[in-house]
Amino acid sequence: MSSALNDKYIIEKIDKDADINILEAWEITKGKDVIIAVIDDGADINHEDLKENIHLVYNADNNSNDISNKSNDISSASHGNSCAGFVASPINGLGTIGTAPESKLILIKQDVQDDVKTIAAFEYAKNNGAKVISCSWGTEDVSEAIISELKSLYDANITVVFASGNNGKSLDTSGINDESEVQWVLGIGVSAENNDVASYSNYGENIDLIAPGGDTQNSTGILGLDDTGTQGSSENYGLVSNSYAFMDGTSFATPVTAGVIGLMYSVNPNITPKQVRDILISTAIKIGEDNASYINGFDTKRAFGKINALKAVQEAKNIIN
């Protein structure tokens, strides 16, 4: 390791219980053929650790099938590339593995803030069989049209997941009305390598859960697909190839959660979004020890706790609809 990396990688800050019991969940299911949509700013459809699990692609900005970032400028990246990997990078001996490695992806590029285009993105996912929709973005000013669309997806038994954001602030502040707070979606904060909420994670009374997303202030972060595709960012520390990088954010906790929900649907295709939420909350791991204050199971910064993939899958499997 370089001395710079040594300074960041402090083993004492990595808690052995910071995981979500995903390996145990995979003994039951790996999400085979469940369709999960990622709505973001595009992806590298030829990435070695993504391409075999891509089902469909769609560009809602221009109504085409071109979602790739073709720029040679690594500062022009596809955030959605990293997000998609945390859902469905396959078990192929390369790079990393998504939380639902046998699921299939609908990758939707929607990079223009426009309600009509956003609704088109959601409708494409719904009409093409998505059971889960992962959204690692938010406006803090969600419109009534989008709220109505999210309600329609909920009624269609599609679970939508939104990132809470990375400013370390309360979303209960006057004037903030974020997509992650809408009652028809699951709002996700982030847990870090120390098995507690990351300091940068936004929070609020309408955020539901937290999930691993890394914390580069205390470690290298979590390994994912490089957001520039194969062009290569500077965040690989010489440890991995240009196709991969270390990162952190609620942006990545959200697809981690979406993949776990995909596992739940794979063992019980008939569960409803309400049942998904209830199961994830009832099985969540309370973290934070002396720093937490759970009242009726809810802590202001940690929501209902950290997702537990194994117990969530077990509970979903046991439900009879």
NORWO-V528340 format. One record per run of one state. SS is the DSSP state (h for helix, s for strand, l for the rest). FROM is the first residue (numbers start at 0). TO is the last residue. If there is no record, write none. Layout:
ss={SS/SS}
from={FROM/FROM}
to={TO/TO}
//
This chain:
ss={l/h/l/h/l/h/l/s/l/h/s/l/s/l/h/l/s/l/h/l/s/l/s/l/h/l/s/l/s/l/s/l/h/l/s/l/s/l/s/l/s/l/s/l/s/l/h/l/h/l/s/l/h/l/s/l/s/l/s/l/s/l/h/l}
from={0/2/8/10/13/21/26/34/40/50/53/59/63/64/78/88/103/109/114/127/131/135/140/141/143/155/158/163/169/170/176/177/178/181/185/191/196/197/202/203/208/212/221/225/243/247/249/267/272/283/284/285/288/291/294/295/297/299/302/303/305/306/308/318}
to={1/7/9/12/20/25/33/39/49/52/58/62/63/77/87/102/108/113/126/130/134/139/140/142/154/157/162/168/169/175/176/177/180/184/190/195/196/201/202/207/211/220/224/242/246/248/266/271/282/283/284/287/290/293/294/296/298/301/302/304/305/307/317/320}
//
